Amino acid sequence: MSCLCNQTNNNQSTKLMEQTSKHPCYSREAHHKYARMHLPVAPQCNIGCNYCNRKYDCTNESRPGVTSQVITPILAQQKFIVVKEKFPNLSVVGIAGPGDALANWESTREAIERIKASNPEMIFCLSTNGLMLPHYAPEIVKLGIKHVTVTMNTVNPETGAKIYQFVHYQGKKYTGIEGAKILLQNQLTGIQYLAGQGVLVKVNIVMIKGINDQEISEVVKKVKQLGAFMSNIMPLIPVEGTVFAKLPSTNMKELNQMRDLCQIDLQQMRHCKQCRADAIGLLSDDRSREFDAVSPNLI
């Protein structure tokens, strides 16, 4: 009697690659064909980034941390039904804030469970700073989420102390190097666990000139060792009202030079649009504003 273990593993791997080929963030070819929907069900964040200013009601900005409104898991399910009817090519539902998906785990999990119950074939992904990954990674795996993005900007706590104002962890507020160490350790532990469970981990890195730009290749090498699937080096968006508001943004030449350097070690995402937390549609054609009037009518 032949063993079916390898056959099962191969079938799982084939299905995952099929899903990934339809994920616009993980596949350059997919972002021309398949739409995604971000559910803004996660308003709270547990760290303070010096480049982040979350404006929940902003309609004129397109960047992470921005949404027109925060919605409940029930409303997320209802809005998904409307969007899916409008976009037959919708392949991915993601949770990317406007805070952190794992800092709002109850809402994040409920939204995914509700949509999964009505559409089991939908691809689910979430984005996180990684602070709570050691606590929730097993549940992420159990839910069947196969794509997770972790924003990890440095492997040096001293640099982390320059990027993060504070870290709220297990009921206590940490600052400086102490907070950065906790965040880093949890990011490393979480990425390694998820990768070991067959989850495709994408690591986002914000390239901040004069802060972490000389350390990015070190970050990429480290996450490759942990089993990350790809990395996404993004330019800093100087945002008014933040500590880094006056820092220069990375230009495309500098960005692509860094991506080329890191490509030697790990696959690079080169088509990121640094999307809003409520983005809908193709990466290059956000149509979320069309659905702003939908939600109140569904409540």
N, C-alpha and C positions, 0 to 999 in steps of 0.2 A: 504494500500500500504506500503510495507516494505522499510525502509531507506537503501540506497546503500552506505552510507558514510563509515561504518565499512568495507564493502566488498571491496571498493576501496582502503582503507588504507591497508587492509590485502594483496590485490593483489600487491600493491606497495612494501610492506615489503618483500613479497615472492620473487619478482623480484630482489630486492636489495640483498637479501641473496644468491640468485642464482648467481648473478654477483660476489659477494664477495667470493663465493666458487671457483671461477675461477681466483681470483686475487692472484698471487703468493706471494705478500707481506703481504696480509691480512689473508691468509690461508696457514698453514704449509703443508697441503696435496696438495694444488694446485701447490706449487713450484716444485713438482716433475713432473707435468703433463703439465702445461701451461707456455707459453713463454710471455715475456713482451718486449716492445721496448721503449727506452727513446729517445726523440727527443731533441737534443741540440740546441734549438732555442732561448734560454734565456741567453745571455752572460753577461749582466750587473747585478751587485749586489748593494744593497743599505745599507748594513752594512759591517763592517770589523771584521771578526772573527779571533781571535788569533791562530786558528788551521788550517786556510784555506789558500791554495796557489793554485789558479786556473791556470792550464797549459792546454791551449787549444789544443796543438799539441802533447801531450804525449801519446805514444802507449804502454809504458811498465809499467804504473801504473794503478791500479784498485782501485779507491776511488772516493768519491764525488768531484765534481768540475773539473774533468778531462774529456776531449773529444779530439778526433783527429781533429775535425773541428766543427765550428758553421755553422748551415744551416738555410736557409730561410723557411718560412711556405710553400711556393710552393714546394721547394725541399723536405721538410719533407713529404708532401703528396705523392710525386712521390716515395720517398724512402720507404714509408710505403707500397705502392703497391707491390714493389719488395720483401720486407721482408715478407709480408703476404703470397705471393705465395710460398715462401721458407718454411715458418712456418705456416702450417694450424692450429697449436695449439696456435697461437698468440691470446691472449685474452685481453691484456691490453696495451694501449698506455699512457705513462707518460711523463711529462715534469719536469725534475729535474735539470735544469741548462743548462750550467755550473755555471751560476749565480743564480738569483732568478726568479722563474716563474712570480711572480707578479710585479717585477721590470721591466719586459719586457712584460707587459700584452697584448699589441697590437699584438705582434708576437705569444704569447702563445694562445690567443683567436683565431687568424686566423688559426693557425695550427690545433687546435682542430676542428674548424668549417669545415675546408676543408676535414679532414679525416672523420668526422662525416657524412658529406654529401654523401660520397661514401660508408661508412660502418657504418650505424646507430647502429648496434648491438655491436660495439666495446666498451669496458670499458675504460673510461678515468680517469686519476688521475693526480694530480700535487703536487709538493713539494714546500714549501715556508718557509721563516723565520718568516712569519706572520706580518711583519711590515705594509704591505698594505692590510691586510685582511679586516679591517673595510670599506675600499673603494671599494673593488672588490668582497667581499663575495656574495652580491646579484647577481652579474653577473655570478659568479661561479655556484650558484644554478640555475639560469635561463638557463645556458648552459647544465644543466643536469649532471654535474660532481658530483659523489656520493662518491668519495674517495679522501681525501685531507690529506697530511702529513705536519705537522707543526713542525719545529725544535725549541724546547723551552728548554733551558738548566738550567734555574733557575727561581725561583719566588722572588728572592731577588735582587734588583737593585745594591746593593753593590757588590754582586758576579758577576752580569752582567757586571759591570764596569771593572772587571778583565778579562772577556771573550771577550768583544767587544771593538775594538779600536775606532769605530765611528758608528754613525747612520745618514744616509742622509734621511731627512724626510721633505717633502713639501718645497723643495728648500733651506733647511738649514742643516748645519752639526752640530751634537750634539756629545759630548764625555762624558766619565765618567758616573756617576750615572744619570745625566740628560738624556743622550741618552738611557741608559738601562731602565729607567722608561717608556719612550715613547714606546720602543719596547715591553716591558712586557705588558703594558696596551693594546696595539693593538693586541698582541697575545691572551690575555685573552678574549677580546671582540670578536675577530674573531672566536675563537674556540667555544665559547658559541653560537654565531649566527649560525654557520654552523651546529653544533650538533642539534640545535633547529629546523633546516630546514630539518633534516633527512639525513645530510651528515655524513658519517663515517669518523671521524677524528682520524688519527694515530699521536701520538706525539713522535717525535724522541728526544732523550736526549743523548748528548755526555758526557760520564763519564770521567771527568778530575780529576785525583788524586791530592789532595791537593787544588783543586779549588772549585768544586761543588759536589764531591762524597758523602759528608755528607748531601746533601740537595735533593738528587734525589727522595727519597720516598715522600718528601714534594711536589715536582713537580707532581708526579703521583697522589697523593691524590687530588691536586688542579684540575688537568685536568679531573679527574673522576667527580668531582663536576660540572664541566662545560659541561659534556656529552661526553667526548672523548670515542672512541670505544676501543682503545688499545694504548699501548706505546711500544717503541722500544729503549731500552737502549743499546748504542753502545760504543765500546772502542775508546778512543782517538787514532788517527793515527798521531804520531809525523812526521811532514812534514818539510823538509829542507826549510829554508827561512821564517819560521813563528816564532812568539813569543814563541809558545809552542813546538818548535822543540826539545828541550832538556828534556821535561817532559816525565816521563815514561808512557808507554801504560798500560792500564788495562788488567790484564791477565784473562783467561777464568774462573778461580775459583772465582775471585773477581766479575767478570761480572755476573756469574750465581747466586752467593749469593745475589747480588742486585736484579736480576730479580726474584728470589724466594721470596725475601722480598716484592717486589712490586706486585707480582702476587696476593697477598692477597686482594689488592685493585682493580687491573685492569689487564685485559688480557695482556700478554706479547708476543711480537714477539721475537722468539729465533733463527730464521734462516736467519737473515739479512746478506747480503754479502757486504754492504756499496758500492753499485754499482757506476760505472762511469755514467756520464751524457749522454753517447751515448750507453749504454748497450743494447744488443739484445740477446734474447734466454732465456734459463732457468737460474734461479738465480745462480745455481752451474756450469753453462756452458755458459759463455759469448762468443758469436760468432760475436761480432760487427766488429772485424777486417776483417771478410770476406766481409763486405759491404763497406769498405773504398774506394774501387775503383769504387763503384756504383755511388756515388753522382756526381763526376765531369762529368761523361758521360751523366748524366741526365739534366745537366744545359742547 
